[in-house]
Structure formats: structure tokens, C-alpha cells
Amino acid sequence: MKAALISLILMLSTDATARDLDGQYNDSPLKPWFDTLRSGKGLCCSFADGRTVEDPDWGTEGNNYWVNIDGQHIIVPPEALVIVPNRFGRAVVWPYADVETGKILIRCFMPGAGT
């Protein structure tokens, strides 16, 4: 169980397309805006910590958003919703693994523009 949890945390924290390990987003004009994004759960951190979500992997179900992360269909808790207009355009999710259960949770979710 412990090895699976460590693997999950490493997988989520080393996603090359979502991390800014080499500082590639430092000069992005949207970086200061991303750094201020927050949900009811607190600061989202930055775009470098989020994952872009393509249209087939997110949507609405009743009054809630949902997102597919690593093959898991996860309902976005209302308090994780980022409610400012999306200047980036595409949907972004900030997932993390619960330390006790290893379950993927969502810190922040920003729907794609126009939704």
C-alpha cells in the first residue's frame, strides 16, 4: 500500500507536461495570473502545477463538473471550482493524492472558456 501511494504521488508530481521543472513558464504573460488563482480550497499554486484537460476528459453532470484523471472519472467538488474568467482558454485541473488514502482529489478546477 505504501509503495503504491508513493508511486501515485511521484506520478502526479512528475507529469512533464504539467510541471515547470525547467522554468519554461517563467516568461509567460499569464504566469502572474495563474499564480493568483484560487478555489474555496485555497491557492491553486500555478499553471505549472496544473494539468490541461482536453474536451473529451471533462464536462458537466447535473450541477457539477467532472474530470477524467489517469482513467478515473472524478466529480469536481463545488469548493474546488475556480470562478474567475478563464484567460488561458482550456480547462485546467490541479489534482493531488490524499496522503492517507492515496485517492486522487481535486484542489482546483477551471473549466474551459465559453462554459
N, C-alpha and C positions, 0 to 999 in steps of 0.2 A: 504494500500500500504506500509506504513512504517513498519507494523508488518511483512509483507511478506519479505521485504528487510532484516530486522533484522534476521528473521528465515533463510533466504538464506545465509547470512554472517556467522551465527553460524554454519550452516550445513557444509559449506565449511571449516571453521576453526577448526572443531572438529572431522574431519574424523580420527578415531582411527588408521586406517591402514596407514595413510599418515603423521601423526604428531609425533613429538618426545617429547611429553609432559613429559615423564619419563626419557629422556636421553638415550634411548636404542641404539641410533646410535652413541653415543659419541666415542666408541671404534672401530667403523667400519673403516677398512683401506681405504675405499672410501670417508669418510666424508670430508677430506680436498679438494678432487677433486670436490665433489658436491658443496661445499661452494664457489667455484670459477666459477661455470657455469654461463653463461650469454647469453642473446639473444640481438637483437637490441633494446629491451625494457629495458635492464639493467640486473642486477644480478637476478638470479632465486631464490636466498636465499639458500636453501639446499635441500637435499633429503627429509628431514623431512617435508618440506613444499609442496612437490610434491606428485603426485599420480601415482602409477604404472598403466599402461594401458595394458590390455591383447590384443592379436592379433585381436580378432573379433571387438574390440572397437576403432580401429584406422586403417588408411590406406591412400591411395593416391586417389585423384580425379583430373584428369588433371595434372597440375603442382603444386598442393597444397596438403598438408597433411590435414586430417580431424581427429577428435576425438569425441567419444561419451562421454559426461559428464552428469551424472544424467539424462539419457534418451534424452539429446539434442545432435543433430548432429551439430558440430561446425567446420567450416573451420579454420585451423590454419593460422593466418596472417604470411606472409613471414618474417616479422621482429621479430616474436616470436620464430623462429627456432633456436635451439642450434646447432651449426655447428661443434663442436668437435666430435671426435670418441667416441662412447658410450662404456665406460668401464664397465658399470653396466649390459648391455645386453638387458634389457627390456625397452620398451618405458615408458617415464615419461612425465607428463603434470603438469604445475603449473597454475591452474585456480584461478580466483578471481572474485568477483562480483563488477560490476560498481556501485559506490555509488549513482549516480543519477538515473540510470535506473533499477538496480538490475540484469541486463543482465550478464550472465557468459562470461567472457573474458579470454583470454589465455596470460599469461605473457611470458611463455617459453614452448617449446615442444621439446623433444629429442626423435627422432624415435628409435625403437629397433635396435640393432646391426644387420648388414647384409643388411640394407636397404639403 
